[in-house]
Every structure is written in structure tokens, then in C-alpha cells.
């Protein structure tokens, strides 16, 4: 299919695909980072809840 296009159009399509793949990779990395952050937030909230239940938490 691509062979029927001019070299210039093939180059533009290839560049568009590279950008699209880069965007997908960035999104995947962002999702992975969010998952790690989310787990840390959950753990911190659980610790805070436990400290409150044990009377160890101090409120300002």
C-alpha cells in the first residue's frame, strides 16, 4: 500500500507514525509513573489512618 505513494508522502506517513509511537510510549510511561505514585499515596493514607487509630497522629 505504501509503495504506491510518493517518497515524500511515505516520509510524512513514517514521521507521523514515529510521533504517534513516541506519544504512546510517553503515555505508557506516564501511566506507570501514576501507578507507582498511586500506590505510595495509598500506603501513606493507610499509615495515617493507623496512626490516627492508635492516637499517634498530631493535628496542627
PyMOL Python script that loads the backbone (N, CA, C, O; Angstrom):
from pymol import cmd

cmd.read_pdbstr("""\
ATOM      1  N   UNK A   1       0.824  -1.193   0.000  1.00  0.00           N
ATOM      2  CA  UNK A   1       0.000   0.000   0.000  1.00  0.00           C
ATOM      3  C   UNK A   1       0.873   1.264   0.000  1.00  0.00           C
ATOM      4  O   UNK A   1       0.647   2.184  -0.786  1.00  0.00           O
ATOM      5  N   UNK A   2       1.863   1.293   0.885  1.00  0.00           N
ATOM      6  CA  UNK A   2       2.739   2.462   0.965  1.00  0.00           C
ATOM      7  C   UNK A   2       3.552   2.634  -0.314  1.00  0.00           C
ATOM      8  O   UNK A   2       3.893   3.754  -0.695  1.00  0.00           O
ATOM      9  N   UNK A   3       3.860   1.516  -0.975  1.00  0.00           N
ATOM     10  CA  UNK A   3       4.689   1.595  -2.173  1.00  0.00           C
ATOM     11  C   UNK A   3       4.044   2.432  -3.271  1.00  0.00           C
ATOM     12  O   UNK A   3       4.739   2.975  -4.129  1.00  0.00           O
ATOM     13  N   UNK A   4       2.720   2.537  -3.245  1.00  0.00           N
ATOM     14  CA  UNK A   4       2.024   3.289  -4.284  1.00  0.00           C
ATOM     15  C   UNK A   4       2.096   4.801  -4.041  1.00  0.00           C
ATOM     16  O   UNK A   4       1.730   5.586  -4.916  1.00  0.00           O
ATOM     17  N   UNK A   5       2.564   5.207  -2.864  1.00  0.00           N
ATOM     18  CA  UNK A   5       2.662   6.634  -2.531  1.00  0.00           C
ATOM     19  C   UNK A   5       4.016   7.181  -2.959  1.00  0.00           C
ATOM     20  O   UNK A   5       4.986   6.438  -3.109  1.00  0.00           O
ATOM     21  N   UNK A   6       4.063   8.487  -3.153  1.00  0.00           N
ATOM     22  CA  UNK A   6       5.344   9.113  -3.490  1.00  0.00           C
ATOM     23  C   UNK A   6       6.278   9.026  -2.283  1.00  0.00           C
ATOM     24  O   UNK A   6       5.836   8.829  -1.151  1.00  0.00           O
ATOM     25  N   UNK A   7       7.557   9.173  -2.544  1.00  0.00           N
ATOM     26  CA  UNK A   7       8.552   9.102  -1.481  1.00  0.00           C
ATOM     27  C   UNK A   7       8.274  10.166  -0.420  1.00  0.00           C
ATOM     28  O   UNK A   7       8.413   9.907   0.775  1.00  0.00           O
ATOM     29  N   UNK A   8       7.885  11.350  -0.856  1.00  0.00           N
ATOM     30  CA  UNK A   8       7.602  12.434   0.089  1.00  0.00           C
ATOM     31  C   UNK A   8       6.438  12.062   1.009  1.00  0.00           C
ATOM     32  O   UNK A   8       6.501  12.292   2.217  1.00  0.00           O
ATOM     33  N   UNK A   9       5.387  11.494   0.443  1.00  0.00           N
ATOM     34  CA  UNK A   9       4.227  11.100   1.242  1.00  0.00           C
ATOM     35  C   UNK A   9       4.607   9.943   2.172  1.00  0.00           C
ATOM     36  O   UNK A   9       4.178   9.907   3.325  1.00  0.00           O
ATOM     37  N   UNK A  10       5.400   9.011   1.676  1.00  0.00           N
ATOM     38  CA  UNK A  10       5.858   7.907   2.519  1.00  0.00           C
ATOM     39  C   UNK A  10       6.646   8.440   3.717  1.00  0.00           C
ATOM     40  O   UNK A  10       6.481   7.964   4.841  1.00  0.00           O
ATOM     41  N   UNK A  11       7.501   9.430   3.466  1.00  0.00           N
ATOM     42  CA  UNK A  11       8.289  10.032   4.542  1.00  0.00           C
ATOM     43  C   UNK A  11       7.386  10.706   5.570  1.00  0.00           C
ATOM     44  O   UNK A  11       7.617  10.583   6.772  1.00  0.00           O
ATOM     45  N   UNK A  12       6.356  11.420   5.102  1.00  0.00           N
ATOM     46  CA  UNK A  12       5.422  12.088   6.018  1.00  0.00           C
ATOM     47  C   UNK A  12       4.653  11.068   6.843  1.00  0.00           C
ATOM     48  O   UNK A  12       4.453  11.260   8.042  1.00  0.00           O
ATOM     49  N   UNK A  13       4.225   9.995   6.211  1.00  0.00           N
ATOM     50  CA  UNK A  13       3.495   8.941   6.931  1.00  0.00           C
ATOM     51  C   UNK A  13       4.411   8.307   7.978  1.00  0.00           C
ATOM     52  O   UNK A  13       3.998   8.084   9.116  1.00  0.00           O
ATOM     53  N   UNK A  14       5.638   8.023   7.595  1.00  0.00           N
ATOM     54  CA  UNK A  14       6.597   7.416   8.526  1.00  0.00           C
ATOM     55  C   UNK A  14       6.845   8.347   9.714  1.00  0.00           C
ATOM     56  O   UNK A  14       6.900   7.891  10.856  1.00  0.00           O
ATOM     57  N   UNK A  15       6.995   9.636   9.453  1.00  0.00           N
ATOM     58  CA  UNK A  15       7.213  10.606  10.532  1.00  0.00           C
ATOM     59  C   UNK A  15       5.997  10.665  11.455  1.00  0.00           C
ATOM     60  O   UNK A  15       6.142  10.713  12.676  1.00  0.00           O
ATOM     61  N   UNK A  16       4.822  10.662  10.878  1.00  0.00           N
ATOM     62  CA  UNK A  16       3.590  10.678  11.682  1.00  0.00           C
ATOM     63  C   UNK A  16       3.523   9.435  12.570  1.00  0.00           C
ATOM     64  O   UNK A  16       3.167   9.526  13.744  1.00  0.00           O
ATOM     65  N   UNK A  17       3.862   8.287  12.012  1.00  0.00           N
ATOM     66  CA  UNK A  17       3.851   7.054  12.798  1.00  0.00           C
ATOM     67  C   UNK A  17       4.881   7.098  13.924  1.00  0.00           C
ATOM     68  O   UNK A  17       4.609   6.632  15.030  1.00  0.00           O
ATOM     69  N   UNK A  18       6.069   7.659  13.650  1.00  0.00           N
ATOM     70  CA  UNK A  18       7.094   7.787  14.700  1.00  0.00           C
ATOM     71  C   UNK A  18       6.576   8.659  15.841  1.00  0.00           C
ATOM     72  O   UNK A  18       6.734   8.316  17.013  1.00  0.00           O
ATOM     73  N   UNK A  19       5.958   9.788  15.494  1.00  0.00           N
ATOM     74  CA  UNK A  19       5.408  10.677  16.521  1.00  0.00           C
ATOM     75  C   UNK A  19       4.312   9.978  17.318  1.00  0.00           C
ATOM     76  O   UNK A  19       4.244  10.110  18.540  1.00  0.00           O
ATOM     77  N   UNK A  20       3.459   9.239  16.623  1.00  0.00           N
ATOM     78  CA  UNK A  20       2.375   8.520  17.283  1.00  0.00           C
ATOM     79  C   UNK A  20       2.929   7.480  18.251  1.00  0.00           C
ATOM     80  O   UNK A  20       2.445   7.361  19.377  1.00  0.00           O
ATOM     81  N   UNK A  21       3.929   6.734  17.825  1.00  0.00           N
ATOM     82  CA  UNK A  21       4.547   5.723  18.688  1.00  0.00           C
ATOM     83  C   UNK A  21       5.218   6.382  19.895  1.00  0.00           C
ATOM     84  O   UNK A  21       5.116   5.877  21.013  1.00  0.00           O
ATOM     85  N   UNK A  22       5.900   7.501  19.674  1.00  0.00           N
ATOM     86  CA  UNK A  22       6.522   8.228  20.784  1.00  0.00           C
ATOM     87  C   UNK A  22       5.470   8.687  21.788  1.00  0.00           C
ATOM     88  O   UNK A  22       5.676   8.589  22.998  1.00  0.00           O
ATOM     89  N   UNK A  23       4.346   9.188  21.287  1.00  0.00           N
ATOM     90  CA  UNK A  23       3.255   9.614  22.171  1.00  0.00           C
ATOM     91  C   UNK A  23       2.723   8.446  22.987  1.00  0.00           C
ATOM     92  O   UNK A  23       2.451   8.591  24.179  1.00  0.00           O
ATOM     93  N   UNK A  24       2.574   7.289  22.350  1.00  0.00           N
ATOM     94  CA  UNK A  24       2.097   6.105  23.063  1.00  0.00           C
ATOM     95  C   UNK A  24       3.087   5.682  24.148  1.00  0.00           C
ATOM     96  O   UNK A  24       2.690   5.303  25.250  1.00  0.00           O
ATOM     97  N   UNK A  25       4.379   5.751  23.824  1.00  0.00           N
ATOM     98  CA  UNK A  25       5.398   5.392  24.807  1.00  0.00           C
ATOM     99  C   UNK A  25       5.370   6.368  25.985  1.00  0.00           C
ATOM    100  O   UNK A  25       5.473   5.952  27.139  1.00  0.00           O
ATOM    101  N   UNK A  26       5.230   7.660  25.695  1.00  0.00           N
ATOM    102  CA  UNK A  26       5.145   8.664  26.760  1.00  0.00           C
ATOM    103  C   UNK A  26       3.926   8.400  27.640  1.00  0.00           C
ATOM    104  O   UNK A  26       4.004   8.491  28.865  1.00  0.00           O
ATOM    105  N   UNK A  27       2.817   8.079  27.015  1.00  0.00           N
ATOM    106  CA  UNK A  27       1.589   7.803  27.771  1.00  0.00           C
ATOM    107  C   UNK A  27       1.766   6.572  28.655  1.00  0.00           C
ATOM    108  O   UNK A  27       1.324   6.560  29.804  1.00  0.00           O
ATOM    109  N   UNK A  28       2.401   5.553  28.126  1.00  0.00           N
ATOM    110  CA  UNK A  28       2.638   4.329  28.898  1.00  0.00           C
ATOM    111  C   UNK A  28       3.525   4.631  30.100  1.00  0.00           C
ATOM    112  O   UNK A  28       3.257   4.161  31.207  1.00  0.00           O
ATOM    113  N   UNK A  29       4.572   5.407  29.885  1.00  0.00           N
ATOM    114  CA  UNK A  29       5.465   5.770  30.990  1.00  0.00           C
ATOM    115  C   UNK A  29       4.725   6.605  32.025  1.00  0.00           C
ATOM    116  O   UNK A  29       4.929   6.434  33.226  1.00  0.00           O
ATOM    117  N   UNK A  30       3.870   7.503  31.566  1.00  0.00           N
ATOM    118  CA  UNK A  30       3.074   8.317  32.483  1.00  0.00           C
ATOM    119  C   UNK A  30       2.134   7.465  33.312  1.00  0.00           C
ATOM    120  O   UNK A  30       1.973   7.689  34.512  1.00  0.00           O
ATOM    121  N   UNK A  31       1.515   6.489  32.670  1.00  0.00           N
ATOM    122  CA  UNK A  31       0.607   5.593  33.392  1.00  0.00           C
ATOM    123  C   UNK A  31       1.360   4.779  34.435  1.00  0.00           C
ATOM    124  O   UNK A  31       0.872   4.588  35.549  1.00  0.00           O
ATOM    125  N   UNK A  32       2.538   4.303  34.078  1.00  0.00           N
ATOM    126  CA  UNK A  32       3.345   3.524  35.026  1.00  0.00           C
ATOM    127  C   UNK A  32       3.768   4.395  36.207  1.00  0.00           C
ATOM    128  O   UNK A  32       3.740   3.951  37.354  1.00  0.00           O
ATOM    129  N   UNK A  33       4.155   5.618  35.925  1.00  0.00           N
ATOM    130  CA  UNK A  33       4.545   6.545  36.977  1.00  0.00           C
ATOM    131  C   UNK A  33       3.363   6.833  37.898  1.00  0.00           C
ATOM    132  O   UNK A  33       3.512   6.873  39.120  1.00  0.00           O
ATOM    133  N   UNK A  34       2.195   7.032  37.307  1.00  0.00           N
ATOM    134  CA  UNK A  34       0.994   7.287  38.097  1.00  0.00           C
ATOM    135  C   UNK A  34       0.681   6.095  38.996  1.00  0.00           C
ATOM    136  O   UNK A  34       0.314   6.272  40.158  1.00  0.00           O
ATOM    137  N   UNK A  35       0.824   4.885  38.464  1.00  0.00           N
ATOM    138  CA  UNK A  35       0.550   3.688  39.261  1.00  0.00           C
ATOM    139  C   UNK A  35       1.489   3.626  40.472  1.00  0.00           C
ATOM    140  O   UNK A  35       1.052   3.308  41.578  1.00  0.00           O
ATOM    141  N   UNK A  36       2.769   3.928  40.268  1.00  0.00           N
ATOM    142  CA  UNK A  36       3.721   3.911  41.391  1.00  0.00           C
ATOM    143  C   UNK A  36       3.348   4.978  42.412  1.00  0.00           C
ATOM    144  O   UNK A  36       3.376   4.720  43.615  1.00  0.00           O
ATOM    145  N   UNK A  37       3.000   6.163  41.947  1.00  0.00           N
ATOM    146  CA  UNK A  37       2.627   7.256  42.835  1.00  0.00           C
ATOM    147  C   UNK A  37       1.347   6.918  43.581  1.00  0.00           C
ATOM    148  O   UNK A  37       1.236   7.171  44.780  1.00  0.00           O
ATOM    149  N   UNK A  38       0.388   6.350  42.878  1.00  0.00           N
ATOM    150  CA  UNK A  38      -0.879   6.000  43.492  1.00  0.00           C
ATOM    151  C   UNK A  38      -0.665   4.998  44.622  1.00  0.00           C
ATOM    152  O   UNK A  38      -1.271   5.129  45.685  1.00  0.00           O
ATOM    153  N   UNK A  39       0.178   4.015  44.408  1.00  0.00           N
ATOM    154  CA  UNK A  39       0.452   3.022  45.445  1.00  0.00           C
ATOM    155  C   UNK A  39       1.095   3.685  46.670  1.00  0.00           C
ATOM    156  O   UNK A  39       0.774   3.333  47.806  1.00  0.00           O
ATOM    157  N   UNK A  40       1.987   4.629  46.443  1.00  0.00           N
ATOM    158  CA  UNK A  40       2.624   5.335  47.556  1.00  0.00           C
ATOM    159  C   UNK A  40       1.607   6.163  48.323  1.00  0.00           C
ATOM    160  O   UNK A  40       1.654   6.218  49.551  1.00  0.00           O
ATOM    161  N   UNK A  41       0.690   6.807  47.615  1.00  0.00           N
ATOM    162  CA  UNK A  41      -0.349   7.593  48.280  1.00  0.00           C
ATOM    163  C   UNK A  41      -1.270   6.710  49.105  1.00  0.00           C
ATOM    164  O   UNK A  41      -1.653   7.076  50.216  1.00  0.00           O
ATOM    165  N   UNK A  42      -1.623   5.566  48.576  1.00  0.00           N
ATOM    166  CA  UNK A  42      -2.477   4.623  49.307  1.00  0.00           C
ATOM    167  C   UNK A  42      -1.765   4.167  50.582  1.00  0.00           C
ATOM    168  O   UNK A  42      -2.372   4.117  51.652  1.00  0.00           O
ATOM    169  N   UNK A  43      -0.487   3.838  50.467  1.00  0.00           N
ATOM    170  CA  UNK A  43       0.284   3.389  51.633  1.00  0.00           C
ATOM    171  C   UNK A  43       0.372   4.493  52.684  1.00  0.00           C
ATOM    172  O   UNK A  43       0.242   4.225  53.879  1.00  0.00           O
ATOM    173  N   UNK A  44       0.593   5.731  52.243  1.00  0.00           N
ATOM    174  CA  UNK A  44       0.682   6.853  53.179  1.00  0.00           C
ATOM    175  C   UNK A  44      -0.662   7.076  53.876  1.00  0.00           C
ATOM    176  O   UNK A  44      -0.701   7.348  55.076  1.00  0.00           O
ATOM    177  N   UNK A  45      -1.750   6.963  53.136  1.00  0.00           N
ATOM    178  CA  UNK A  45      -3.082   7.132  53.728  1.00  0.00           C
ATOM    179  C   UNK A  45      -3.366   6.030  54.739  1.00  0.00           C
ATOM    180  O   UNK A  45      -3.967   6.287  55.783  1.00  0.00           O
ATOM    181  N   UNK A  46      -2.944   4.819  54.444  1.00  0.00           N
ATOM    182  CA  UNK A  46      -3.148   3.708  55.381  1.00  0.00           C
ATOM    183  C   UNK A  46      -2.345   3.920  56.663  1.00  0.00           C
ATOM    184  O   UNK A  46      -2.831   3.657  57.763  1.00  0.00           O
ATOM    185  N   UNK A  47      -1.096   4.404  56.507  1.00  0.00           N
ATOM    186  CA  UNK A  47      -0.276   4.694  57.694  1.00  0.00           C
ATOM    187  C   UNK A  47      -0.921   5.791  58.532  1.00  0.00           C
ATOM    188  O   UNK A  47      -0.987   5.689  59.757  1.00  0.00           O
ATOM    189  N   UNK A  48      -1.394   6.834  57.869  1.00  0.00           N
ATOM    190  CA  UNK A  48      -2.041   7.936  58.593  1.00  0.00           C
ATOM    191  C   UNK A  48      -3.280   7.442  59.320  1.00  0.00           C
ATOM    192  O   UNK A  48      -3.515   7.813  60.470  1.00  0.00           O
ATOM    193  N   UNK A  49      -4.061   6.621  58.671  1.00  0.00           N
ATOM    194  CA  UNK A  49      -5.275   6.077  59.288  1.00  0.00           C
ATOM    195  C   UNK A  49      -4.903   5.250  60.521  1.00  0.00           C
ATOM    196  O   UNK A  49      -5.564   5.337  61.556  1.00  0.00           O
ATOM    197  N   UNK A  50      -3.837   4.447  60.402  1.00  0.00           N
ATOM    198  CA  UNK A  50      -3.400   3.630  61.518  1.00  0.00           C
ATOM    199  C   UNK A  50      -2.913   4.506  62.672  1.00  0.00           C
ATOM    200  O   UNK A  50      -3.240   4.252  63.831  1.00  0.00           O
ATOM    201  N   UNK A  51      -2.132   5.534  62.352  1.00  0.00           N
ATOM    202  CA  UNK A  51      -1.618   6.428  63.395  1.00  0.00           C
ATOM    203  C   UNK A  51      -2.761   7.150  64.099  1.00  0.00           C
ATOM    204  O   UNK A  51      -2.722   7.341  65.315  1.00  0.00           O
ATOM    205  N   UNK A  52      -3.768   7.548  63.344  1.00  0.00           N
ATOM    206  CA  UNK A  52      -4.931   8.207  63.953  1.00  0.00           C
ATOM    207  C   UNK A  52      -5.632   7.229  64.900  1.00  0.00           C
ATOM    208  O   UNK A  52      -5.993   7.590  66.020  1.00  0.00           O
ATOM    209  N   UNK A  53      -5.819   5.992  64.441  1.00  0.00           N
ATOM    210  CA  UNK A  53      -6.488   4.982  65.263  1.00  0.00           C
ATOM    211  C   UNK A  53      -5.697   4.683  66.535  1.00  0.00           C
ATOM    212  O   UNK A  53      -6.286   4.400  67.578  1.00  0.00           O
ATOM    213  N   UNK A  54      -4.378   4.743  66.458  1.00  0.00           N
ATOM    214  CA  UNK A  54      -3.520   4.470  67.623  1.00  0.00           C
ATOM    215  C   UNK A  54      -3.292   5.704  68.475  1.00  0.00           C
ATOM    216  O   UNK A  54      -2.618   5.626  69.502  1.00  0.00           O
ATOM    217  N   UNK A  55      -3.846   6.855  68.067  1.00  0.00           N
ATOM    218  CA  UNK A  55      -3.677   8.091  68.822  1.00  0.00           C
ATOM    219  C   UNK A  55      -2.303   8.697  68.664  1.00  0.00           C
ATOM    220  O   UNK A  55      -1.920   9.547  69.468  1.00  0.00           O
ATOM    221  N   UNK A  56      -1.553   8.298  67.669  1.00  0.00           N
ATOM    222  CA  UNK A  56      -0.198   8.818  67.444  1.00  0.00           C
ATOM    223  C   UNK A  56      -0.176  10.059  66.574  1.00  0.00           C
ATOM    224  O   UNK A  56       0.820  10.782  66.550  1.00  0.00           O
ATOM    225  N   UNK A  57      -1.249  10.309  65.867  1.00  0.00           N
ATOM    226  CA  UNK A  57      -1.266  11.429  64.921  1.00  0.00           C
ATOM    227  C   UNK A  57      -1.449  12.742  65.675  1.00  0.00           C
ATOM    228  O   UNK A  57      -2.207  12.822  66.641  1.00  0.00           O
ATOM    229  N   UNK A  58      -0.739  13.766  65.214  1.00  0.00           N
ATOM    230  CA  UNK A  58      -0.864  15.101  65.800  1.00  0.00           C
ATOM    231  C   UNK A  58      -1.430  16.013  64.726  1.00  0.00           C
ATOM    232  O   UNK A  58      -0.961  16.001  63.588  1.00  0.00           O
ATOM    233  N   UNK A  59      -2.415  16.788  65.073  1.00  0.00           N
ATOM    234  CA  UNK A  59      -3.044  17.699  64.129  1.00  0.00           C
ATOM    235  C   UNK A  59      -2.641  19.125  64.460  1.00  0.00           C
ATOM    236  O   UNK A  59      -2.582  19.511  65.628  1.00  0.00           O
ATOM    237  N   UNK A  60      -2.371  19.887  63.444  1.00  0.00           N
ATOM    238  CA  UNK A  60      -1.965  21.283  63.638  1.00  0.00           C
ATOM    239  C   UNK A  60      -3.149  22.195  63.660  1.00  0.00           C
ATOM    240  O   UNK A  60      -2.993  23.407  63.814  1.00  0.00           O
TER     241      UNK A  60
END
""", "prot")
cmd.dss("prot")
cmd.show_as("cartoon", "prot")
cmd.util.cbc("prot")
cmd.orient("prot")
